[in-house]
Amino acid sequence: MSLEHLKGAVLHFSKLRELAIAHNKPHILRKLDSVCVDDYDWFISDGCSMWPDNWGDFDTCFWHDAAYYFGGTREERLEADRELYAAILMKKGKIMADVMFAGVRAGGWLPGTGFHWGYGLLR
């Protein structure tokens, strides 16, 4: 079941939990269980941020956005980026995976880009 119909949709945590269960995303479930939801805005994903939709894979980018939404440690960010890399490698090939990985590593921490690491935290 593709998630493309959720592009730009504002999701409540209960819906994100339901999707994480259906798509076997235990790391997202762990985050949902470990954070105070009052500290976060509602979840939204644009898919592959700053990237043509047909070049990436919306579902992969949706889950990458979910990881970035919560933020966390440097190790968790690297894990999220490696998961993105592995999925894009399988679906789109090495060149696309290398370019996307370089992009998220270089720009994924910059506040103001919309979907930076920890973008869901209310400030």
C-alpha positions as CSV (number, residue, x, y, z in Angstrom):
1,M,0.0,0.0,0.0
2,S,1.7,3.2,-1.2
3,L,1.7,6.3,0.9
4,E,1.8,8.8,-1.9
5,H,-1.8,9.9,-1.2
6,L,-0.4,11.3,2.1
7,K,1.9,13.8,0.5
8,G,1.4,17.1,2.4
9,A,-1.3,15.6,4.6
10,V,-1.2,16.6,8.3
11,L,-1.2,13.4,10.4
12,H,-2.1,12.9,14.0
13,F,0.3,10.6,16.0
14,S,-2.3,7.9,16.1
15,K,-2.4,7.7,12.3
16,L,1.4,7.7,12.2
17,R,1.5,4.9,14.7
18,E,-1.1,2.9,12.6
19,L,1.0,3.3,9.5
20,A,4.3,2.4,11.3
21,I,2.7,-0.8,12.5
22,A,1.3,-1.6,9.0
23,H,4.7,-0.9,7.4
24,N,6.8,-2.6,10.0
25,K,8.7,0.5,11.2
26,P,9.7,-0.4,14.8
27,H,12.2,2.6,15.1
28,I,9.3,5.0,14.5
29,L,7.1,3.2,17.0
30,R,10.0,3.4,19.6
31,K,10.2,7.2,18.9
32,L,6.4,7.5,19.3
33,D,6.6,5.7,22.6
34,S,9.6,7.7,23.9
35,V,8.6,11.3,23.3
36,C,6.1,13.7,24.8
37,V,3.7,14.3,21.9
38,D,2.9,17.8,23.4
39,D,6.5,18.8,22.4
40,Y,5.8,18.2,18.7
41,D,3.7,19.7,15.9
42,W,1.6,17.4,13.8
43,F,3.5,15.2,11.4
44,I,3.6,16.1,7.7
45,S,5.8,14.7,4.9
46,D,6.5,16.1,1.4
47,G,8.2,12.9,0.3
48,C,11.6,13.4,-1.1
49,S,12.4,16.9,0.1
50,M,14.0,19.2,-2.5
51,W,14.1,16.3,-4.9
52,P,11.9,15.4,-8.0
53,D,9.3,13.0,-6.9
54,N,9.8,10.6,-9.8
55,W,13.6,10.4,-9.0
56,G,13.1,9.1,-5.5
57,D,10.6,6.8,-3.9
58,F,7.8,8.5,-1.9
59,D,7.3,5.7,0.7
60,T,11.0,5.5,1.5
61,C,11.2,9.3,1.8
62,F,8.0,9.4,3.9
63,W,9.7,7.1,6.5
64,H,12.9,9.1,6.3
65,D,10.8,12.3,7.0
66,A,9.2,10.5,10.0
67,A,12.7,9.8,11.4
68,Y,13.8,13.4,10.8
69,Y,10.6,14.7,12.3
70,F,11.5,13.3,15.7
71,G,15.2,14.0,15.5
72,G,17.5,12.6,18.2
73,T,21.1,11.7,18.4
74,R,23.7,11.9,15.6
75,E,23.8,8.1,15.5
76,E,20.0,8.0,15.0
77,R,20.3,10.5,12.1
78,L,23.0,8.4,10.5
79,E,20.9,5.3,10.9
80,A,17.9,7.1,9.2
81,D,20.2,8.2,6.4
82,R,21.6,4.8,5.9
83,E,18.1,3.3,5.8
84,L,17.2,5.8,3.1
85,Y,20.4,4.9,1.2
86,A,19.7,1.1,1.4
87,A,16.1,1.5,0.2
88,I,17.0,3.8,-2.7
89,L,19.9,1.6,-3.6
90,M,17.5,-1.4,-4.0
91,K,14.8,0.6,-5.8
92,K,16.7,3.2,-7.9
93,G,20.3,2.1,-8.1
94,K,23.7,3.1,-6.7
95,I,24.0,6.5,-8.4
96,M,20.7,7.8,-7.1
97,A,21.4,6.3,-3.6
98,D,24.8,8.0,-3.5
99,V,23.5,11.4,-4.6
100,M,20.5,11.3,-2.2
101,F,22.7,10.1,0.7
102,A,25.2,13.0,0.0
103,G,22.3,15.4,-0.1
104,V,20.7,14.4,3.2
105,R,24.1,14.3,5.0
106,A,25.0,17.7,3.7
107,G,21.7,19.5,4.2
108,G,19.6,17.5,6.5
109,W,20.7,19.3,9.6
110,L,20.1,22.8,8.4
111,P,17.2,24.5,10.1
112,G,15.0,26.5,7.8
113,T,15.0,23.9,5.1
114,G,11.6,22.6,6.1
115,F,12.4,19.0,6.8
116,H,15.7,19.2,8.8
117,W,16.6,16.8,11.6
118,G,14.1,17.4,14.4
119,Y,11.7,19.5,12.4
120,G,8.7,18.4,14.4
121,L,9.9,19.8,17.7
122,L,8.0,22.9,18.7
123,R,10.4,25.6,19.5
